[in-house]
Amino acid sequence: MPDYSRSMPTAEPSSEGHSPPQDIDSLRELALSIARGESSLRLGPKAQETLARLIDLQGDQALLSISTAARRLQVNPSTISRLARSLGYEKFSGLQAVLLSPGLSSSHSFYRNHATQALQADRSCLHSQARQLCEENQHNIERFLTNLTHEDITAFATAVMHAPRVRLYGVRQFHALCSFSAYGIGMLRSDVALLSDANTGIAEGLAAMSPGDVLIAASCKPYTRQVVDVCRLAQQSGMQTLAITDYASSALVKHADLSILIPHESSFISNSMVAYFAAMECLINACATLAGEAAVDELTRRDQFITALDVEIR
């Protein structure tokens, strides 16, 4: 990977007075701030999505030129060029230097054609296909860890463990993630559940929550409208909203007090969930660490009931 640190252009404030970010963390924070409407810098939906996807490409060789980056994102090079100038960079090379920061580990490209590749794969090379998918999942987890900060983990665990009650909401594949997460968090504290079950609807679930409660909402592109609406209503009603999503341009971000961003690009026939489950394991473990002895007491009490009911075959 070329050493861009020696040739990084001098940062100049944009015409609106914005000084462009000079590291990937600052760029990511700016993208989140723009998505939430908290920044004085305004970008259109297409520009926000392009920025989020460029950040997701950090360290990728596709960023070595504006033309290859544009092909990867399926946009015109002029879109990326205008975006760089809007952020305050003189030209793309300034944004490129941040995205190709020497502090990042090099990476191989994601495979982005999802189901087409699986359906057209050589039937005599199914093991190779499996290896490729596993490597892609590993790469997604590595990118999640690169993006995750100590502050994000602490904020998530603090909100979850200190709230009066915790509810989780996601549909389709994310319903499984929310169910898994509710089980894990429920091992550590009481009053944790999915927002709705077979006996109650979404409206009833929201009505049962109070200001200060936590809602964890999960979705990735293409975002489910009802999940976004539920997150928005929960935040407007005073609940703490935590988003589990993919890009800074995600429709959930503007309605979330905290967003955990997790990549999912792979050749799986649908949105890959492996990195999401790995991420939730990390976050649940952080909740346990923060809870300390209180978590030990909850787990011990759970074990006692399991033993008393003779649940497990030994």
C-alpha positions, 0 to 999 in steps of 0.5 A: 500500500503506498504511503499517503502520509507523506503526500497528504494535501494541506487541509483547507477549510471549505467555503462554508468554513468547514475544516475537513477531517484528517483521520478516519475516526473524525470522518466517520463521526462527521458522517454520523453527525450529518446523518443525524442532522447535528452538523452545519454541513448538509449533504443530500441523501445520495452524497451521504450514502456515497460517503458512508460507502467510501468509509466502509471501503477504507484501505481497499485498493479500489480507492487508489483512483477515483475511477475505480472507487466510482465503479465500485460504488456505481456512481460517477467520478464527479459525484465523489469529486463533488463530495470531497469538495463539500467536505472541505478537501481541495480535491479527491486526493485529500479524502483519498489520503484519509481513506487510505490512512497508513494506520489501517491494515491492508485489506482485500476487496469484498465480493459484492454480487451476492446471490448471482455469484452463489447461483453461478458458482462451479458445482465442483468447487463448493468447498472453495465457495464456502472458503470464500464466504468464510473469508468475507465474514472474517473481513466484515468482523475485522472492519467492525472491530476497526470501526468500533471504539471503546466509547461506543462499547461503554455507551452501549453497555451503560445504556443497556444495563442502567435502563429501567427496561430494554426492548429490541426490535427487528424484522426478517433476518434481524428478528433472529438477531434481536431474539438472540440478543434479548436472550443474552442480555436477559441473562444479565438483567431483568425486564429485557424482551422483544418489543412485540410477541405473539400476544402484543403488537408494536403499538402496545409494546411502545405504549408499555415503554417509558422515557429512559427505557432503551430500544435497540433497533436493528436493520441494514440496507434495504432498510425496513420502513417500520423499524425506522418508524418505530425507532423514530417514535421511541426517540420522540417519546423519550426512550434511549434509542440504540441502532444496530445498522450498517452505514452512517447514512442508514435511515436509522442513524438520524433517530438513534442516540448511539449507532453501532455500524457493522458491515455485511458485504459478502457473496451470501444470497442475502444480507450476511448476519455473521458479523452482526451476531459476532458484534452482539456477542461483543456488546453483550460481553461488555454488558456483563463486564460493566455489570460485574457482581450483579451479572454474576448474581443474575447468572447464578440465580438462572443456574439455580432455576435450571438445576431445580427444573432439571432442564438439562440432560447430564 
